[in-house]
Amino acid sequence: IGALGSRKTHAMRIERLRHAGLSAADCAQIQGPIGLVPSLRNASLIAVSALAEITAKLPPSQVRLSSS
C-alpha cells in the first residue's frame, strides 16, 4: 500500500490509524511517501515514480530481463 504526502503527513496518518485500532504490523505495510522522487505534483510523474519504487523492490526471481 502506498500513500502520497510528506514524511510528516505520513507520520500523522499512521498515528491516526493506530488510534483507530490498526495494529503496528498493519501500519508498517503502508509505504509513505510513495515514489522515488519526492515532492512531485504532476500525476504522470507521480505514477512513474511510484512504479519505479515498486519495480525496485521486486524480488530478483520476478525480474526477467529481455535478451535483445
PDB file of N, H, CA, C and O in Angstrom:
ATOM      1  N   ILE A   1       0.861  -1.170   0.000  1.00  0.00           N
ATOM      2  CA  ILE A   1       0.000   0.000   0.000  1.00  0.00           C
ATOM      3  C   ILE A   1       0.903   1.227   0.000  1.00  0.00           C
ATOM      4  O   ILE A   1       1.810   1.333   0.826  1.00  0.00           O
ATOM      5  N   GLY A   2       0.664   2.131  -0.902  1.00  0.00           N
ATOM      6  H   GLY A   2      -0.073   2.045  -1.573  1.00  0.00           H
ATOM      7  CA  GLY A   2       1.439   3.365  -0.971  1.00  0.00           C
ATOM      8  C   GLY A   2       0.555   4.566  -0.738  1.00  0.00           C
ATOM      9  O   GLY A   2      -0.610   4.584  -1.135  1.00  0.00           O
ATOM     10  N   ALA A   3       1.118   5.569  -0.092  1.00  0.00           N
ATOM     11  H   ALA A   3       2.065   5.555   0.230  1.00  0.00           H
ATOM     12  CA  ALA A   3       0.360   6.781   0.199  1.00  0.00           C
ATOM     13  C   ALA A   3       1.185   8.009  -0.157  1.00  0.00           C
ATOM     14  O   ALA A   3       2.395   8.048   0.070  1.00  0.00           O
ATOM     15  N   LEU A   4       0.524   8.998  -0.711  1.00  0.00           N
ATOM     16  H   LEU A   4      -0.458   8.966  -0.895  1.00  0.00           H
ATOM     17  CA  LEU A   4       1.183  10.251  -1.059  1.00  0.00           C
ATOM     18  C   LEU A   4       1.286  11.146   0.164  1.00  0.00           C
ATOM     19  O   LEU A   4       0.608  10.927   1.168  1.00  0.00           O
ATOM     20  N   GLY A   5       2.127  12.142   0.073  1.00  0.00           N
ATOM     21  H   GLY A   5       2.678  12.320  -0.742  1.00  0.00           H
ATOM     22  CA  GLY A   5       2.266  13.116   1.147  1.00  0.00           C
ATOM     23  C   GLY A   5       3.696  13.144   1.669  1.00  0.00           C
ATOM     24  O   GLY A   5       4.526  12.314   1.298  1.00  0.00           O
ATOM     25  N   SER A   6       3.961  14.094   2.519  1.00  0.00           N
ATOM     26  H   SER A   6       3.287  14.768   2.821  1.00  0.00           H
ATOM     27  CA  SER A   6       5.295  14.242   3.093  1.00  0.00           C
ATOM     28  C   SER A   6       5.518  13.201   4.193  1.00  0.00           C
ATOM     29  O   SER A   6       4.598  12.479   4.579  1.00  0.00           O
ATOM     30  N   ARG A   7       6.745  13.140   4.686  1.00  0.00           N
ATOM     31  H   ARG A   7       7.492  13.726   4.373  1.00  0.00           H
ATOM     32  CA  ARG A   7       7.036  12.243   5.811  1.00  0.00           C
ATOM     33  C   ARG A   7       6.221  12.649   7.039  1.00  0.00           C
ATOM     34  O   ARG A   7       5.742  11.800   7.790  1.00  0.00           O
ATOM     35  N   LYS A   8       6.075  13.947   7.227  1.00  0.00           N
ATOM     36  H   LYS A   8       6.465  14.637   6.616  1.00  0.00           H
ATOM     37  CA  LYS A   8       5.294  14.447   8.361  1.00  0.00           C
ATOM     38  C   LYS A   8       3.834  14.020   8.217  1.00  0.00           C
ATOM     39  O   LYS A   8       3.217  13.575   9.185  1.00  0.00           O
ATOM     40  N   THR A   9       3.286  14.155   7.022  1.00  0.00           N
ATOM     41  H   THR A   9       3.787  14.517   6.235  1.00  0.00           H
ATOM     42  CA  THR A   9       1.912  13.743   6.760  1.00  0.00           C
ATOM     43  C   THR A   9       1.754  12.248   6.992  1.00  0.00           C
ATOM     44  O   THR A   9       0.752  11.804   7.553  1.00  0.00           O
ATOM     45  N   HIS A  10       2.735  11.479   6.564  1.00  0.00           N
ATOM     46  H   HIS A  10       3.549  11.840   6.109  1.00  0.00           H
ATOM     47  CA  HIS A  10       2.668  10.027   6.737  1.00  0.00           C
ATOM     48  C   HIS A  10       2.696   9.663   8.224  1.00  0.00           C
ATOM     49  O   HIS A  10       1.947   8.791   8.666  1.00  0.00           O
ATOM     50  N   ALA A  11       3.546  10.322   8.983  1.00  0.00           N
ATOM     51  H   ALA A  11       4.154  11.030   8.624  1.00  0.00           H
ATOM     52  CA  ALA A  11       3.614  10.056  10.429  1.00  0.00           C
ATOM     53  C   ALA A  11       2.268  10.354  11.095  1.00  0.00           C
ATOM     54  O   ALA A  11       1.811   9.596  11.951  1.00  0.00           O
ATOM     55  N   MET A  12       1.644  11.450  10.701  1.00  0.00           N
ATOM     56  H   MET A  12       2.015  12.066  10.006  1.00  0.00           H
ATOM     57  CA  MET A  12       0.330  11.796  11.265  1.00  0.00           C
ATOM     58  C   MET A  12      -0.721  10.770  10.832  1.00  0.00           C
ATOM     59  O   MET A  12      -1.595  10.403  11.618  1.00  0.00           O
ATOM     60  N   ARG A  13      -0.635  10.311   9.582  1.00  0.00           N
ATOM     61  H   ARG A  13       0.075  10.609   8.944  1.00  0.00           H
ATOM     62  CA  ARG A  13      -1.565   9.301   9.069  1.00  0.00           C
ATOM     63  C   ARG A  13      -1.448   8.022   9.895  1.00  0.00           C
ATOM     64  O   ARG A  13      -2.457   7.452  10.311  1.00  0.00           O
ATOM     65  N   ILE A  14      -0.225   7.576  10.131  1.00  0.00           N
ATOM     66  H   ILE A  14       0.594   8.039   9.793  1.00  0.00           H
ATOM     67  CA  ILE A  14      -0.011   6.351  10.896  1.00  0.00           C
ATOM     68  C   ILE A  14      -0.526   6.519  12.327  1.00  0.00           C
ATOM     69  O   ILE A  14      -1.133   5.604  12.884  1.00  0.00           O
ATOM     70  N   GLU A  15      -0.286   7.673  12.911  1.00  0.00           N
ATOM     71  H   GLU A  15       0.207   8.416  12.459  1.00  0.00           H
ATOM     72  CA  GLU A  15      -0.774   7.933  14.268  1.00  0.00           C
ATOM     73  C   GLU A  15      -2.302   7.844  14.318  1.00  0.00           C
ATOM     74  O   GLU A  15      -2.864   7.248  15.238  1.00  0.00           O
ATOM     75  N   ARG A  16      -2.970   8.438  13.325  1.00  0.00           N
ATOM     76  H   ARG A  16      -2.514   8.922  12.579  1.00  0.00           H
ATOM     77  CA  ARG A  16      -4.440   8.384  13.286  1.00  0.00           C
ATOM     78  C   ARG A  16      -4.930   6.946  13.115  1.00  0.00           C
ATOM     79  O   ARG A  16      -5.901   6.538  13.751  1.00  0.00           O
ATOM     80  N   LEU A  17      -4.257   6.182  12.259  1.00  0.00           N
ATOM     81  H   LEU A  17      -3.467   6.513  11.742  1.00  0.00           H
ATOM     82  CA  LEU A  17      -4.655   4.791  12.034  1.00  0.00           C
ATOM     83  C   LEU A  17      -4.447   3.949  13.292  1.00  0.00           C
ATOM     84  O   LEU A  17      -5.272   3.092  13.612  1.00  0.00           O
ATOM     85  N   ARG A  18      -3.351   4.191  14.002  1.00  0.00           N
ATOM     86  H   ARG A  18      -2.681   4.887  13.742  1.00  0.00           H
ATOM     87  CA  ARG A  18      -3.090   3.463  15.258  1.00  0.00           C
ATOM     88  C   ARG A  18      -4.176   3.787  16.284  1.00  0.00           C
ATOM     89  O   ARG A  18      -4.660   2.895  16.981  1.00  0.00           O
ATOM     90  N   HIS A  19      -4.563   5.072  16.376  1.00  0.00           N
ATOM     91  H   HIS A  19      -4.171   5.797  15.809  1.00  0.00           H
ATOM     92  CA  HIS A  19      -5.631   5.454  17.305  1.00  0.00           C
ATOM     93  C   HIS A  19      -6.980   4.864  16.894  1.00  0.00           C
ATOM     94  O   HIS A  19      -7.857   4.662  17.734  1.00  0.00           O
ATOM     95  N   ALA A  20      -7.137   4.592  15.608  1.00  0.00           N
ATOM     96  H   ALA A  20      -6.424   4.755  14.927  1.00  0.00           H
ATOM     97  CA  ALA A  20      -8.379   3.997  15.112  1.00  0.00           C
ATOM     98  C   ALA A  20      -8.405   2.484  15.319  1.00  0.00           C
ATOM     99  O   ALA A  20      -9.420   1.837  15.060  1.00  0.00           O
ATOM    100  N   GLY A  21      -7.285   1.919  15.789  1.00  0.00           N
ATOM    101  H   GLY A  21      -6.461   2.445  16.000  1.00  0.00           H
ATOM    102  CA  GLY A  21      -7.285   0.498  16.114  1.00  0.00           C
ATOM    103  C   GLY A  21      -6.453  -0.396  15.223  1.00  0.00           C
ATOM    104  O   GLY A  21      -6.405  -1.604  15.453  1.00  0.00           O
ATOM    105  N   LEU A  22      -5.792   0.153  14.208  1.00  0.00           N
ATOM    106  H   LEU A  22      -5.831   1.134  14.021  1.00  0.00           H
ATOM    107  CA  LEU A  22      -4.946  -0.685  13.373  1.00  0.00           C
ATOM    108  C   LEU A  22      -3.692  -1.080  14.137  1.00  0.00           C
ATOM    109  O   LEU A  22      -3.170  -0.305  14.939  1.00  0.00           O
ATOM    110  N   SER A  23      -3.216  -2.287  13.882  1.00  0.00           N
ATOM    111  H   SER A  23      -3.640  -2.917  13.230  1.00  0.00           H
ATOM    112  CA  SER A  23      -2.018  -2.775  14.557  1.00  0.00           C
ATOM    113  C   SER A  23      -0.775  -2.128  13.954  1.00  0.00           C
ATOM    114  O   SER A  23      -0.808  -1.581  12.852  1.00  0.00           O
ATOM    115  N   ALA A  24       0.312  -2.206  14.701  1.00  0.00           N
ATOM    116  H   ALA A  24       0.338  -2.651  15.596  1.00  0.00           H
ATOM    117  CA  ALA A  24       1.590  -1.696  14.199  1.00  0.00           C
ATOM    118  C   ALA A  24       2.003  -2.448  12.941  1.00  0.00           C
ATOM    119  O   ALA A  24       2.564  -1.858  12.017  1.00  0.00           O
ATOM    120  N   ALA A  25       1.729  -3.745  12.903  1.00  0.00           N
ATOM    121  H   ALA A  25       1.274  -4.224  13.653  1.00  0.00           H
ATOM    122  CA  ALA A  25       2.073  -4.555  11.722  1.00  0.00           C
ATOM    123  C   ALA A  25       1.288  -4.092  10.496  1.00  0.00           C
ATOM    124  O   ALA A  25       1.840  -4.003   9.399  1.00  0.00           O
ATOM    125  N   ASP A  26       0.004  -3.798  10.680  1.00  0.00           N
ATOM    126  H   ASP A  26      -0.444  -3.870  11.571  1.00  0.00           H
ATOM    127  CA  ASP A  26      -0.810  -3.302   9.561  1.00  0.00           C
ATOM    128  C   ASP A  26      -0.286  -1.952   9.078  1.00  0.00           C
ATOM    129  O   ASP A  26      -0.166  -1.720   7.875  1.00  0.00           O
ATOM    130  N   CYS A  27       0.021  -1.080  10.007  1.00  0.00           N
ATOM    131  H   CYS A  27      -0.076  -1.269  10.984  1.00  0.00           H
ATOM    132  CA  CYS A  27       0.519   0.252   9.647  1.00  0.00           C
ATOM    133  C   CYS A  27       1.876   0.182   8.960  1.00  0.00           C
ATOM    134  O   CYS A  27       2.181   0.997   8.090  1.00  0.00           O
ATOM    135  N   ALA A  28       2.689  -0.793   9.354  1.00  0.00           N
ATOM    136  H   ALA A  28       2.441  -1.455  10.062  1.00  0.00           H
ATOM    137  CA  ALA A  28       4.018  -0.937   8.761  1.00  0.00           C
ATOM    138  C   ALA A  28       3.951  -1.327   7.283  1.00  0.00           C
ATOM    139  O   ALA A  28       4.925  -1.154   6.550  1.00  0.00           O
ATOM    140  N   GLN A  29       2.815  -1.845   6.851  1.00  0.00           N
ATOM    141  H   GLN A  29       2.024  -1.985   7.447  1.00  0.00           H
ATOM    142  CA  GLN A  29       2.661  -2.233   5.451  1.00  0.00           C
ATOM    143  C   GLN A  29       2.376  -1.040   4.541  1.00  0.00           C
ATOM    144  O   GLN A  29       2.387  -1.181   3.318  1.00  0.00           O
ATOM    145  N   ILE A  30       2.126   0.107   5.110  1.00  0.00           N
ATOM    146  H   ILE A  30       2.116   0.221   6.103  1.00  0.00           H
ATOM    147  CA  ILE A  30       1.824   1.305   4.326  1.00  0.00           C
ATOM    148  C   ILE A  30       3.127   2.043   4.038  1.00  0.00           C
ATOM    149  O   ILE A  30       3.799   2.509   4.958  1.00  0.00           O
ATOM    150  N   GLN A  31       3.475   2.146   2.779  1.00  0.00           N
ATOM    151  H   GLN A  31       2.928   1.768   2.032  1.00  0.00           H
ATOM    152  CA  GLN A  31       4.682   2.851   2.363  1.00  0.00           C
ATOM    153  C   GLN A  31       4.348   4.308   2.117  1.00  0.00           C
ATOM    154  O   GLN A  31       3.473   4.624   1.311  1.00  0.00           O
ATOM    155  N   GLY A  32       5.031   5.176   2.796  1.00  0.00           N
ATOM    156  H   GLY A  32       5.742   4.919   3.450  1.00  0.00           H
ATOM    157  CA  GLY A  32       4.759   6.589   2.592  1.00  0.00           C
ATOM    158  C   GLY A  32       5.978   7.425   2.913  1.00  0.00           C
ATOM    159  O   GLY A  32       6.699   7.100   3.856  1.00  0.00           O
ATOM    160  N   PRO A  33       6.224   8.425   2.215  1.00  0.00           N
ATOM    161  CA  PRO A  33       5.571   8.758   0.948  1.00  0.00           C
ATOM    162  C   PRO A  33       6.026   7.818  -0.163  1.00  0.00           C
ATOM    163  O   PRO A  33       7.184   7.402  -0.197  1.00  0.00           O
ATOM    164  N   ILE A  34       5.126   7.492  -1.055  1.00  0.00           N
ATOM    165  H   ILE A  34       4.186   7.830  -1.027  1.00  0.00           H
ATOM    166  CA  ILE A  34       5.410   6.573  -2.157  1.00  0.00           C
ATOM    167  C   ILE A  34       6.186   7.299  -3.248  1.00  0.00           C
ATOM    168  O   ILE A  34       5.986   8.492  -3.478  1.00  0.00           O
ATOM    169  N   GLY A  35       7.061   6.577  -3.908  1.00  0.00           N
ATOM    170  H   GLY A  35       7.223   5.609  -3.721  1.00  0.00           H
ATOM    171  CA  GLY A  35       7.792   7.120  -5.053  1.00  0.00           C
ATOM    172  C   GLY A  35       9.251   7.366  -4.767  1.00  0.00           C
ATOM    173  O   GLY A  35       9.644   7.626  -3.630  1.00  0.00           O
ATOM    174  N   LEU A  36      10.055   7.282  -5.816  1.00  0.00           N
ATOM    175  H   LEU A  36       9.736   7.071  -6.740  1.00  0.00           H
ATOM    176  CA  LEU A  36      11.492   7.513  -5.687  1.00  0.00           C
ATOM    177  C   LEU A  36      11.842   8.990  -5.681  1.00  0.00           C
ATOM    178  O   LEU A  36      12.862   9.395  -5.123  1.00  0.00           O
ATOM    179  N   VAL A  37      10.990   9.791  -6.305  1.00  0.00           N
ATOM    180  H   VAL A  37      10.162   9.462  -6.758  1.00  0.00           H
ATOM    181  CA  VAL A  37      11.257  11.227  -6.396  1.00  0.00           C
ATOM    182  C   VAL A  37      10.272  11.957  -5.475  1.00  0.00           C
ATOM    183  O   VAL A  37       9.062  11.892  -5.691  1.00  0.00           O
ATOM    184  N   PRO A  38      10.780  12.645  -4.458  1.00  0.00           N
ATOM    185  CA  PRO A  38       9.881  13.329  -3.522  1.00  0.00           C
ATOM    186  C   PRO A  38       9.282  14.609  -4.114  1.00  0.00           C
ATOM    187  O   PRO A  38       9.844  15.208  -5.031  1.00  0.00           O
ATOM    188  N   SER A  39       8.162  15.002  -3.586  1.00  0.00           N
ATOM    189  H   SER A  39       7.705  14.516  -2.842  1.00  0.00           H
ATOM    190  CA  SER A  39       7.530  16.302  -3.858  1.00  0.00           C
ATOM    191  C   SER A  39       7.090  16.519  -5.293  1.00  0.00           C
ATOM    192  O   SER A  39       7.125  17.651  -5.777  1.00  0.00           O
ATOM    193  N   LEU A  40       6.682  15.478  -5.980  1.00  0.00           N
ATOM    194  H   LEU A  40       6.654  14.559  -5.586  1.00  0.00           H
ATOM    195  CA  LEU A  40       6.162  15.659  -7.336  1.00  0.00           C
ATOM    196  C   LEU A  40       4.730  16.164  -7.275  1.00  0.00           C
ATOM    197  O   LEU A  40       3.994  15.841  -6.342  1.00  0.00           O
ATOM    198  N   ARG A  41       4.336  16.949  -8.256  1.00  0.00           N
ATOM    199  H   ARG A  41       4.934  17.211  -9.014  1.00  0.00           H
ATOM    200  CA  ARG A  41       2.974  17.486  -8.306  1.00  0.00           C
ATOM    201  C   ARG A  41       2.227  17.057  -9.571  1.00  0.00           C
ATOM    202  O   ARG A  41       1.020  17.270  -9.680  1.00  0.00           O
ATOM    203  N   ASN A  42       2.930  16.465 -10.511  1.00  0.00           N
ATOM    204  H   ASN A  42       3.911  16.292 -10.422  1.00  0.00           H
ATOM    205  CA  ASN A  42       2.352  16.037 -11.775  1.00  0.00           C
ATOM    206  C   ASN A  42       1.923  14.574 -11.658  1.00  0.00           C
ATOM    207  O   ASN A  42       2.731  13.721 -11.291  1.00  0.00           O
ATOM    208  N   ALA A  43       0.662  14.280 -11.968  1.00  0.00           N
ATOM    209  H   ALA A  43       0.006  14.973 -12.266  1.00  0.00           H
ATOM    210  CA  ALA A  43       0.116  12.930 -11.794  1.00  0.00           C
ATOM    211  C   ALA A  43       0.904  11.880 -12.569  1.00  0.00           C
ATOM    212  O   ALA A  43       1.156  10.795 -12.045  1.00  0.00           O
ATOM    213  N   SER A  44       1.291  12.176 -13.787  1.00  0.00           N
ATOM    214  H   SER A  44       1.086  13.057 -14.213  1.00  0.00           H
ATOM    215  CA  SER A  44       2.046  11.209 -14.590  1.00  0.00           C
ATOM    216  C   SER A  44       3.405  10.917 -13.974  1.00  0.00           C
ATOM    217  O   SER A  44       3.844   9.767 -13.951  1.00  0.00           O
ATOM    218  N   LEU A  45       4.071  11.953 -13.475  1.00  0.00           N
ATOM    219  H   LEU A  45       3.714  12.887 -13.494  1.00  0.00           H
ATOM    220  CA  LEU A  45       5.384  11.754 -12.863  1.00  0.00           C
ATOM    221  C   LEU A  45       5.273  11.017 -11.527  1.00  0.00           C
ATOM    222  O   LEU A  45       6.150  10.225 -11.179  1.00  0.00           O
ATOM    223  N   ILE A  46       4.210  11.273 -10.789  1.00  0.00           N
ATOM    224  H   ILE A  46       3.499  11.916 -11.072  1.00  0.00           H
ATOM    225  CA  ILE A  46       3.977  10.544  -9.544  1.00  0.00           C
ATOM    226  C   ILE A  46       3.803   9.058  -9.858  1.00  0.00           C
ATOM    227  O   ILE A  46       4.359   8.204  -9.167  1.00  0.00           O
ATOM    228  N   ALA A  47       3.040   8.758 -10.888  1.00  0.00           N
ATOM    229  H   ALA A  47       2.589   9.452 -11.450  1.00  0.00           H
ATOM    230  CA  ALA A  47       2.805   7.365 -11.269  1.00  0.00           C
ATOM    231  C   ALA A  47       4.109   6.681 -11.664  1.00  0.00           C
ATOM    232  O   ALA A  47       4.367   5.558 -11.231  1.00  0.00           O
ATOM    233  N   VAL A  48       4.924   7.327 -12.468  1.00  0.00           N
ATOM    234  H   VAL A  48       4.714   8.239 -12.820  1.00  0.00           H
ATOM    235  CA  VAL A  48       6.201   6.748 -12.893  1.00  0.00           C
ATOM    236  C   VAL A  48       7.117   6.554 -11.687  1.00  0.00           C
ATOM    237  O   VAL A  48       7.778   5.522 -11.571  1.00  0.00           O
ATOM    238  N   SER A  49       7.160   7.530 -10.800  1.00  0.00           N
ATOM    239  H   SER A  49       6.623   8.368 -10.894  1.00  0.00           H
ATOM    240  CA  SER A  49       7.991   7.456  -9.607  1.00  0.00           C
ATOM    241  C   SER A  49       7.549   6.303  -8.702  1.00  0.00           C
ATOM    242  O   SER A  49       8.387   5.577  -8.167  1.00  0.00           O
ATOM    243  N   ALA A  50       6.240   6.135  -8.531  1.00  0.00           N
ATOM    244  H   ALA A  50       5.559   6.725  -8.965  1.00  0.00           H
ATOM    245  CA  ALA A  50       5.714   5.048  -7.702  1.00  0.00           C
ATOM    246  C   ALA A  50       6.016   3.693  -8.339  1.00  0.00           C
ATOM    247  O   ALA A  50       6.435   2.763  -7.650  1.00  0.00           O
ATOM    248  N   LEU A  51       5.806   3.580  -9.646  1.00  0.00           N
ATOM    249  H   LEU A  51       5.465   4.335 -10.205  1.00  0.00           H
ATOM    250  CA  LEU A  51       6.105   2.320 -10.332  1.00  0.00           C
ATOM    251  C   LEU A  51       7.587   1.981 -10.271  1.00  0.00           C
ATOM    252  O   LEU A  51       7.954   0.812 -10.152  1.00  0.00           O
ATOM    253  N   ALA A  52       8.437   2.993 -10.352  1.00  0.00           N
ATOM    254  H   ALA A  52       8.139   3.942 -10.449  1.00  0.00           H
ATOM    255  CA  ALA A  52       9.873   2.763 -10.236  1.00  0.00           C
ATOM    256  C   ALA A  52      10.218   2.204  -8.860  1.00  0.00           C
ATOM    257  O   ALA A  52      11.040   1.295  -8.748  1.00  0.00           O
ATOM    258  N   GLU A  53       9.598   2.740  -7.818  1.00  0.00           N
ATOM    259  H   GLU A  53       8.931   3.479  -7.909  1.00  0.00           H
ATOM    260  CA  GLU A  53       9.863   2.234  -6.467  1.00  0.00           C
ATOM    261  C   GLU A  53       9.369   0.800  -6.316  1.00  0.00           C
ATOM    262  O   GLU A  53      10.065  -0.041  -5.747  1.00  0.00           O
ATOM    263  N   ILE A  54       8.188   0.524  -6.815  1.00  0.00           N
ATOM    264  H   ILE A  54       7.623   1.208  -7.277  1.00  0.00           H
ATOM    265  CA  ILE A  54       7.628  -0.827  -6.738  1.00  0.00           C
ATOM    266  C   ILE A  54       8.523  -1.807  -7.491  1.00  0.00           C
ATOM    267  O   ILE A  54       8.823  -2.890  -6.988  1.00  0.00           O
ATOM    268  N   THR A  55       8.945  -1.432  -8.687  1.00  0.00           N
ATOM    269  H   THR A  55       8.701  -0.553  -9.096  1.00  0.00           H
ATOM    270  CA  THR A  55       9.800  -2.284  -9.507  1.00  0.00           C
ATOM    271  C   THR A  55      11.137  -2.534  -8.824  1.00  0.00           C
ATOM    272  O   THR A  55      11.661  -3.646  -8.880  1.00  0.00           O
ATOM    273  N   ALA A  56      11.693  -1.516  -8.182  1.00  0.00           N
ATOM    274  H   ALA A  56      11.268  -0.613  -8.137  1.00  0.00           H
ATOM    275  CA  ALA A  56      12.981  -1.658  -7.500  1.00  0.00           C
ATOM    276  C   ALA A  56      12.903  -2.647  -6.341  1.00  0.00           C
ATOM    277  O   ALA A  56      13.919  -3.222  -5.950  1.00  0.00           O
ATOM    278  N   LYS A  57      11.715  -2.849  -5.792  1.00  0.00           N
ATOM    279  H   LYS A  57      10.890  -2.381  -6.109  1.00  0.00           H
ATOM    280  CA  LYS A  57      11.551  -3.746  -4.646  1.00  0.00           C
ATOM    281  C   LYS A  57      11.135  -5.157  -5.035  1.00  0.00           C
ATOM    282  O   LYS A  57      10.921  -5.996  -4.160  1.00  0.00           O
ATOM    283  N   LEU A  58      11.016  -5.435  -6.330  1.00  0.00           N
ATOM    284  H   LEU A  58      11.190  -4.754  -7.041  1.00  0.00           H
ATOM    285  CA  LEU A  58      10.654  -6.782  -6.762  1.00  0.00           C
ATOM    286  C   LEU A  58      11.769  -7.759  -6.406  1.00  0.00           C
ATOM    287  O   LEU A  58      12.949  -7.425  -6.503  1.00  0.00           O
ATOM    288  N   PRO A  59      11.392  -8.957  -5.998  1.00  0.00           N
ATOM    289  CA  PRO A  59      12.414  -9.982  -5.763  1.00  0.00           C
ATOM    290  C   PRO A  59      13.117 -10.315  -7.072  1.00  0.00           C
ATOM    291  O   PRO A  59      12.474 -10.333  -8.122  1.00  0.00           O
ATOM    292  N   PRO A  60      14.420 -10.580  -7.038  1.00  0.00           N
ATOM    293  CA  PRO A  60      15.151 -10.897  -8.270  1.00  0.00           C
ATOM    294  C   PRO A  60      14.530 -12.031  -9.071  1.00  0.00           C
ATOM    295  O   PRO A  60      14.635 -12.048 -10.297  1.00  0.00           O
ATOM    296  N   SER A  61      13.891 -12.968  -8.406  1.00  0.00           N
ATOM    297  H   SER A  61      13.805 -12.954  -7.409  1.00  0.00           H
ATOM    298  CA  SER A  61      13.277 -14.105  -9.120  1.00  0.00           C
ATOM    299  C   SER A  61      12.104 -13.666  -9.993  1.00  0.00           C
ATOM    300  O   SER A  61      11.696 -14.409 -10.885  1.00  0.00           O
ATOM    301  N   GLN A  62      11.554 -12.473  -9.754  1.00  0.00           N
ATOM    302  H   GLN A  62      11.886 -11.870  -9.028  1.00  0.00           H
ATOM    303  CA  GLN A  62      10.429 -11.992 -10.547  1.00  0.00           C
ATOM    304  C   GLN A  62      10.849 -11.021 -11.640  1.00  0.00           C
ATOM    305  O   GLN A  62      10.011 -10.535 -12.400  1.00  0.00           O
ATOM    306  N   VAL A  63      12.130 -10.740 -11.719  1.00  0.00           N
ATOM    307  H   VAL A  63      12.811 -11.134 -11.101  1.00  0.00           H
ATOM    308  CA  VAL A  63      12.623  -9.808 -12.738  1.00  0.00           C
ATOM    309  C   VAL A  63      13.144 -10.616 -13.917  1.00  0.00           C
ATOM    310  O   VAL A  63      14.035 -11.453 -13.773  1.00  0.00           O
ATOM    311  N   ARG A  64      12.576 -10.351 -15.076  1.00  0.00           N
ATOM    312  H   ARG A  64      11.852  -9.671 -15.193  1.00  0.00           H
ATOM    313  CA  ARG A  64      13.014 -11.041 -16.285  1.00  0.00           C
ATOM    314  C   ARG A  64      13.581 -10.000 -17.227  1.00  0.00           C
ATOM    315  O   ARG A  64      12.872  -9.092 -17.662  1.00  0.00           O
ATOM    316  N   LEU A  65      14.839 -10.129 -17.537  1.00  0.00           N
ATOM    317  H   LEU A  65      15.415 -10.866 -17.184  1.00  0.00           H
ATOM    318  CA  LEU A  65      15.476  -9.211 -18.457  1.00  0.00           C
ATOM    319  C   LEU A  65      15.366  -9.756 -19.867  1.00  0.00           C
ATOM    320  O   LEU A  65      15.580 -10.947 -20.095  1.00  0.00           O
ATOM    321  N   SER A  66      15.036  -8.896 -20.810  1.00  0.00           N
ATOM    322  H   SER A  66      14.862  -7.929 -20.625  1.00  0.00           H
ATOM    323  CA  SER A  66      14.933  -9.343 -22.194  1.00  0.00           C
ATOM    324  C   SER A  66      16.335  -9.441 -22.783  1.00  0.00           C
ATOM    325  O   SER A  66      17.223  -8.657 -22.446  1.00  0.00           O
ATOM    326  N   SER A  67      16.513 -10.391 -23.645  1.00  0.00           N
ATOM    327  H   SER A  67      15.792 -11.028 -23.919  1.00  0.00           H
ATOM    328  CA  SER A  67      17.819 -10.556 -24.295  1.00  0.00           C
ATOM    329  C   SER A  67      17.678 -10.174 -25.762  1.00  0.00           C
ATOM    330  O   SER A  67      17.445 -11.024 -26.621  1.00  0.00           O
ATOM    331  N   SER A  68      17.823  -8.875 -26.034  1.00  0.00           N
ATOM    332  H   SER A  68      18.012  -8.184 -25.336  1.00  0.00           H
ATOM    333  CA  SER A  68      17.641  -8.375 -27.399  1.00  0.00           C
ATOM    334  C   SER A  68      18.946  -8.365 -28.133  1.00  0.00           C
ATOM    335  O   SER A  68      18.996  -7.975 -29.300  1.00  0.00           O
TER     336      SER A  68
END
